[in-house]
Amino acid sequence: MKRPDQPQSATSLPRAPRDDASARSRRYLIMMAIRMVCFLLMVLITPYGWQTWLFGIAAIVLPYIAVVNANNSEDLGNGAQNPERALPAAAATPKPVPTDSTVIRIEEGKPHGQPESGSDSS
């Protein structure tokens, strides 16, 4: 069995789901705040010109980007771990076979007092 070059580290574990969800929520709320600022600037800046269009497009596109970014989890890129890093299993020792083997036989039969299944009396 090959030995790994580096031992597996506990720091290579993905972020805890609670921490990942809170970071994604924070990113979403920041992008929505930027969207509200863009919307307000679109309405308040006069005279209307190319800036108005830029803020309007940003206010329309930012929700889509925020939702896609919030749904993107960071632990998806870790990939599968190498199974060779696990500790090797101990060799299995065979159990001793008993020399005096007693065989117990169980046979199924019909219950007492039941008619045979082939006889149908009407």
N, C-alpha and C positions, 0 to 999 in steps of 0.2 A: 504494500500500500504506500502511495506517495504521501510524504509529509508536506503540508502547506508551507510556503515560504514565510508567510506572516501569520501570527495567530489572529483569530477572529476577535475584533474589538467590540466592546459594548457601545462605543461611541458611533459605530456604523449603523446602529439601529435607527429606524425612521422616527420622525417626530411623533409624539403622542397625539392620538386623534383629537383630544380636547384642545391642545395647543394649536394643532393644524386648523381646526374649525374656527378658533378665535382669530388667528392670523388672517384667514380668508374673509371673515366677517369684517375685520378692520379694513382690509384692502377695498372691499365692496363699499363700505360707508365713506371712505375717503374719495373714491371715484364718484359716488353719488353727490358728495358735497361739491366736488369740482363741476359736476353737471349743473347743479343749482346756481353756482357762480356764473357759469357760461350762459345759462338762461337769463339770469338777472342782467348781465352785461349786454346781452342781445337786446333786451327791452329798453334798458336805460341809456345806452350810448346813442347820442344824436350828433350830427346827422347820420342817417343810416347809410352805410357803405359796405365795403368788402368785409369789414370787421363784423358787421351784423351777420352776414352769411357764414363767416367762419365760426362765430359763437353758436349760431343756430345749428350748423352741421355737427359741431361738437356735442351740443345738448341732445341731438338725436342719436348719435352713434355711441356715446359713452355708456348708456345703459346696457347695450349689447356686449360691449367689451368688459364691463364690470361683472355681468352675469357669467360670461365664459371664464373670466379670471377667477371668480369666486368658486366656480365648480371644479376648477383644476386643482387637484390635490398634489402636494409636493412629494408624497411617498410613492407615486407611481413609477418614478424613474429609477428605483433602486434595483429592480431586476431580481432574479432568483439567486439564492445563496448557493455556493459550491457545497455539495453534500460531502466532499472529502474532508471538510474541516471538522466534521463531527467526530466525537471520540469513537474509536473502534469498539465493536461489541465483543464481549467476552466469548470465548469458544464454548459451545454447548457441550455438556458432558452427557453421554447417553445414560438413561435410567436403567438400573439393573432389572432384568426380566425375572419374575418369580418362577421358581421351578415347579411348585405345586399349584397348577392352574386348575381351578374349579370352574366348570362351565355351568351357567345358570340359563336354562331354556324357558322361555315364556311363549306359550302357544295361545292364540286367540281362538275362541270357539263361540258358538251361539249361546245366548243366555238360556237358562233352564225355563221350560214352560212356554217358549215361543214356538209358533208353527214354522215349518220350513218355508223358505221364500218362494219355492216353486208351486206350492199348493194354494189355489185360490178357490174357495168354496162360496158360491153365491146362491 
